[in-house]
């Protein structure tokens, strides 16, 4: 009996899995095929001579990191095959290739979030594209609320671990069919954040005189778009979270699954409210105001970190 064509067999398996998942109402986990990621990566590689080894994802109000790049090639998201658009204030919606401290980089000015209506496959789509571009290290930034009472507005937290709240509800980007070309079925996440890069970042912060506002802690992701209730903040504190935000974790999970080194940092833009008698309220304008205040320090820190890598 003739052996089946592996490509046909794989396609048949993928189709069967997709139909089964659709039947159970979880088709969002198989929105993209390997060929889609490959097509996006090949399109980008054919439109630029740069071959980045480092990818940077900019958080709210932090897109200025991409402005530091030399020899830039810019691609609006709308021009890139299969790429969605970011709709959030403070996100520019373009992919920037260039050089920083002699390192070839690709920088996302604008990321994708659950609260924009995107499914988890779309939120994490760029990370697998980066992997296929040849990226080896992901630097990811975000704006976050401070849960740790010792944190101050304007502090920069180096992420040592995360709590994946959407994952508790089944929204893990690795659910569904696993393609071994990206990674193993059951990846370990206890070492998702690279300790060597974190140590290097601490050293960098000390050298540039920023150690007074450098923290380290656990980042918790909630899907948003609402800011946290007082009760929710109290629960998160008891769980051991030091900061809370609406992004980052899905991208980190996929990056680690692909074997990328990950360095994450959170800019603490507001203190969460845990007192029912408090008149303070979290708002996005405050987030953008704080990022503007600390942007130069954060950009310099990332730039100096790259110089040491």
N, C-alpha and C positions, 0 to 999 in steps of 0.2 A: 504494500500500500504506500502511495506517495505521501511524503511528509508535507504538511501544510506550510505555506509561505509564512515565515515569522511575522512579517509586517501585516499580512492579512489577519493572522491569528490575533495579533495584538490589537488591531483595529476592531475585530469582532468582540474581543474581551472588553475593550473600552466601551463599545456601544452597549453591551449587555449590562455593564456596571452602571452606565449613565441612565439606562432605562429603569433599572432597579432603584436607583437613588431618586429619580424623578417620581416613581410610584410612591416612595416614602416621603416625598416633599422636601428632599435635600439636594436638589439638582445644582444649587449654588456651588457645591464643592467640586464640580467637574465642568465649570464654565469654559475653561481653556484646556486645550490639548498641548502636548509638547511641541507640536508643529507651529502653534501660534506663537509661543515664546521664541522659538527658533526663527520664525519669520521676522519678528520685531528686532531681534538681535542682529540678524543678517542685514536688515534694512539699515540699521544704525551703522554697522561696520562698513557698509558700502557707501555711506555718506560722510564718513570721517576717517582720517588716517590714524587718529589717536586710539590707543589700546589701553584703556584705564585698568589699573590694578586696585584702585580705591574708589568706593562709591560713598557719597555723602547725601543723606536725606535731611533736608532742612525743616525744622518745626515752625510753628506760627511766629511770624515776625523775624525769623532768622535766615531768610533767603539771601541776605547779604554775603553769606559765606561763598556763594557762587561768584560774586563780584570780584573776589580775590584771585580768581583763576586767570592765568595768562594764556594767550593763544586760544581763545575761546571759539568753540563751535556750538551754536545754540539751536535747539529743535523745539518749537512749540509742541506741546502734547498733542494738539489737534492734528498735527502733520505726521505723527508716528503711528504706524499700523498697530491696532488693538489697544492703544493707550487711551485711558479716559482723561477727563479734565478735572482739576481741582476747583472747587467753587467757594473756598473759604477766604475771607478777608485776611490778608497777610501771606497768601500763597500765590505765586506768580504763574504757575502752570507751564514750566518749560524745563527741558533737560539740557544741561550745560556740560560740554566736554572741555577740558583744558588742563593746565598744569599749575600745581601749587607746590612750592618748595622743591621743584624738580621732579615731582611725582605726577604721573598722569592720572587724572581723576574724572569722574562723572558725577554731577551734582543735580539732585532733584530740587528744583525751586517750586515747591508745592507737592504735598502728599495727598493720599486719598483716605477717607474716613468712613466708618460705618454710618455715622449720622448724616452723611451726604446721600445715603441711599445705596451705596455700593455694597456688594456682597464681599465676603472675605477673600475670594479668589482675585477680585479686582483690586482690593486694597493692597494685596501682596504681589500683584503681577510684576511690577518693576524689578523686584528682588531677584526673581528667577531669570529675568532678562539680563540683569547685571552679571549673574553667574555665568550665563552663556557668552557674555562679552569677554570673560576672562578675569572679572573682578575677584579679588582674594580677601579684601577687607571692607567691612561696612562700618561707617561712622554715622550714627543716627542721633538726631537731636530733637528735643521737644520742649514745649512750655508746659509746666505742671504746677499744681497746687501743693503747697507744703503741708503735709500731715504731721511730720515730726515737729514737736513744739520747740525744738532747738534751732530749727531752720528759720532763716530770715528771707524776706523778699529780696531777690537779687542774688541769692546763693546759687551756685552751680553744683548740682548733684551728679556724681559719677555713679552710673547704675551698676550695681553688683548682682542684682537678681530682679525678677519680676513676679507679679501675681497676675495671672491671665483670667480675669473674671469672665469675659465672653467664652473662654475655653471651658469654664465650669458648666456653661449652658450649651455646650456642644459646638460652639463656633470656633473651632480650631482650624487653621488654614491647611493642616495636613490630613483632615478627614476626607474620606472618599478614596478613590483609586490612587495608589501610590506608584509613581513612576521612578524606578530605581536609578534612572539617569540623573535624577536630582538628589536622591538620598535614600536612606534605609526606611523601612516601614515604621519602626519604633525608635526614634532618636532620643537620646538622653538630653535633658535640658538643664541639668544641674550646673553645667559649665558653659552656658550660652554666652556669657560675657567674658571676653578675654582678659585674664588677670594681668598679663604682661603689659597690655595696652593701658590698662587702668593704672598700673604702677608708673608707667611712663608719663601718663597724663598728670599724676600727682607731682612727679619730678618737674615737669614742664611748668605747672602752676606755681611751684615754689620759686623757680628761676625768674618768672615774670612778675613775682610779687602778688600773686592772686590767692595764695593759700588760705588767707583769712576768710574767704567766702567759698571755699571748695568743701563740699560735703560728699559723703558716700552713703548709698542706701538702696532700698527696695522700691521699685516703681510699680504701681498698680494701675492697670488699664480698666476703665469703664467705657462703654460704647458711646455715651453722650446722646444727644447734644445738651441735655440738661446738666448743669453743675450739680454737685452732690448735695444731698440733704444733710442736716446736722446728724441725724441718726446713722446715715451711711458713712459719714466721716468717722464717727466714733467706732463703728464696726471695723473699718479699714485700719484704724490705728491699732485696734486689738489684734488684728491679723498680722501686724508687723510691717505694714506699708509705711514708707517715709514720704512718698509723693504720689499724686494721682493725676492721671491725664486720660486722653481719649485716643491714643495712637501708640505707635512704636512696637508693642508686643507682637502683633501678627507678623510684622516685617522681620523682627528678630528671630522668631520661630522658624520662618522659611529660610532666612539667611544661615542659621545654624544647621538646619537640615541639609543645606547645600554645601556645608563645610567651610563657610566664610568665617573669618575672625570678626568679632563684633565688639565695637566700643560704643556705648551709649551714654548720653548725658542729658540731664533735665535742668532747664533754667526755672528756678522757683519764682513764679510771677505773682503769686498771691498766697496768703495763708488761708487755709480752709476754716470754715466757721464750725465750731463745736460747742458753742454756748448759746442756748436758746434766748438769752437776754441780750445778745449782741445785735447791733444794728448793721453790722458789716454784711456785704453781699458780694459774691464772686461775679465778675463780668468780663467779657472778652476785651473791652477797651482797656481795662486794667492790665490784662495779659500783654497786649501790644505795647502799652506804655512802658512796662517793665523790661520787655525785650529790647526796646529802643535804648534804655538806660544801660544795659549790660552787653549789648551786641558787640561792641569793640573788644571787650575782654574775652568774650567767647570765641570770636573769630581769630583773635591773636593766639588763643590757647590751641585751637584746632590746627592753625597754621604751624605753630611751633612743634606740635605733636607730630605732624607729618614730616617735619624736618628731621626728627629723631628716628623715624621708622625706617 
